[in-house]
């Protein structure tokens, strides 16, 4: 998240640009030196540049680094720049997008800038780093790069009133699929190129500024600030939402087992209210321990009586057949046949009476179930 820079942050910046311990000198050409240093836990090196601007004052260079309108003129890599808002008179947040050599995608940043001017005999410092912002998430077509630190320390030359020294340090992660060895290699050339463009821009700044309809410098004169005021809470880290959001499931209490219309037993499982199940009420039955329906005691007695009658009828039929075969008379066989028919008729009558009773019981139970309370 964003944080208002303190004096200790600028002191740390000055120490970082002046202390060469652990740094490797990669390039030394005329008045420019380029240093690099590995950073623990990161594959990308930190870069530092010392150079002199013989014909440019520290005040002018400080204005060039701040002026958003002039940057559109001299920065050939800039694709977009926007002032998001100010935190206070010495801290603001802005959006910056830059082009990259093809086939690489352009990079963009959301940066908090902090600055401090200690007077004519002191230093002018500018410190920036990446921060999130709720209204500027990563967008399609750009790779959101990360700036851990970018700092400038400007100081007027003691022996020259028109010249100054520039000390620059940066540690950035371009993100994407760029190999670290390639990024570390081109860093040696990008730094001096940036310094060359900045010198050329600083030489033409005063004449350009005088041709503008306004001479506003809000980084120097707080009363000229016109940007919106934003809060630190706007720059909190945005947590990523899960890719698939599931609705909250309300667990229902367990339900007793009951039979469905197809005769199968439906267990009382806990379900979410999003998956309702319609159940046709039928005659409740008891079930065994294995979940299969069992016959009630009343039905068992009726079944036993019916079986006893069938066995009695069969016994009579068998007896009549054996008697008929032994005597050989037609009258006896005909009487035995009549007895058999009578026994079968009794069995049928008993089963029909049973079915009617069952139907009547079902109708009564269904009529009771259909009642609405």
HELIX and SHEET records of a PDB file:
HELIX    1   1 UNK A    7  UNK A   18  1                                  12    
HELIX    2   2 UNK A   58  UNK A   66  1                                   9    
HELIX    3   3 UNK A   68  UNK A   74  1                                   7    
HELIX    4   4 UNK A  180  UNK A  203  1                                  24    
HELIX    5   5 UNK A  205  UNK A  210  1                                   6    
HELIX    6   6 UNK A  222  UNK A  224  5                                   3    
HELIX    7   7 UNK A  232  UNK A  235  5                                   4    
HELIX    8   8 UNK A  297  UNK A  327  1                                  31    
HELIX    9   9 UNK A  330  UNK A  369  1                                  40    
SHEET    1   A 9 UNK A  24  UNK A  29  0                                        
SHEET    2   A 9 UNK A  32  UNK A  37 -1                                        
SHEET    3   A 9 UNK A  46  UNK A  53 -1                                        
SHEET    4   A 9 UNK A 164  UNK A 173 -1                                        
SHEET    5   A 9 UNK A 146  UNK A 156 -1                                        
SHEET    6   A 9 UNK A 123  UNK A 130 -1                                        
SHEET    7   A 9 UNK A 106  UNK A 117 -1                                        
SHEET    8   A 9 UNK A  91  UNK A  98 -1                                        
SHEET    9   A 9 UNK A  78  UNK A  88 -1                                        
SHEET    1   B 8 UNK A  24  UNK A  29  0                                        
SHEET    2   B 8 UNK A  32  UNK A  37 -1                                        
SHEET    3   B 8 UNK A  46  UNK A  53 -1                                        
SHEET    4   B 8 UNK A 164  UNK A 173 -1                                        
SHEET    5   B 8 UNK A 146  UNK A 156 -1                                        
SHEET    6   B 8 UNK A 123  UNK A 130 -1                                        
SHEET    7   B 8 UNK A 106  UNK A 117 -1                                        
SHEET    8   B 8 UNK A 142  UNK A 144  1                                        
SHEET    1   C 2 UNK A 258  UNK A 259  0                                        
SHEET    2   C 2 UNK A 265  UNK A 266 -1                                        
SHEET    1   D 2 UNK A 286  UNK A 287  0                                        
SHEET    2   D 2 UNK A 293  UNK A 294 -1                                        
END                                                                             
